[in-house]
Amino acid sequence: MKIAIVGGGIGGMTLALSLLDAGLGDVEIYESAGAIKELGVGINILPHAVRELSELGPARSIGRGCDSDG
């Protein structure tokens, strides 16, 4: 089954990771923005959301933010 996700923001990306983690590998993300870049705004990620991201993998980079020093 092919799954299409419209929107490559934090919700769309998290959904895609969750689906891949569940074994559904035929996932495509559609985003209208030409490039993924910093917007200069912050987001608040609550503890339960960080737990979910930790299980999916990308939580390692959350603490680093967007700085290039990583």
N, C-alpha and C positions, 0 to 999 in steps of 0.2 A: 504494500500500500504506500503510495506517495503522499507525503504530508507537506503542505505549503504553509509557511509562516510569513505573514505580511507585516513587516516592521522589524528592523534589526537593532532596536534599542535593548535595554537591559531585560525587559520582559520577553521579547522575541528570542534573544540569545539564550536566556535561561531556559525557556521552553525547549529550544532546540537541543541544548545539552541534556535536559531531562529525558527527552524522547530518545536520544542516542544512548543514554545510560540505561533506558528501559529496553534496549535492543531494537528499536525502530530506526533503521539506518537510512531510509530513503527520505531525508528531510532537506528541503530547500528553503532558504530565507530570501525574501524579496525586500529590498530597501530602496527608496527613491533617492536618497542622498548619494551624491557622486563619490564621496569619500567619508571614511570614519575619521573624525577629528575632534579635538577638544572644543567644547562649547563655552567654557569659562563659567560654568555653573557647577554647583555641588549637588550631591545627592546624599540622602540619609539612608543608610542600610541598617535596619534594626537587627538585634542579635539573632532572632529566628531566621532571618534572611541570610545572614552570614553563615549560619549552620548549614543551610541548604546549599549555598555556594561552595562551602568547604567540601561537602559530599560530592559535588560535581567537578571540582578542580580549580576554578579560577580564583578562589579566595586567596591564594598565595600572592597574587598581584594587587589585591585591594589595599593592603597597607602601604604599598609603594606609591600609590597615586599615579599620576601621569608624568612624573619627572623622569628624565632620561637617565638618571644615575642608577635607577632600578634597584 
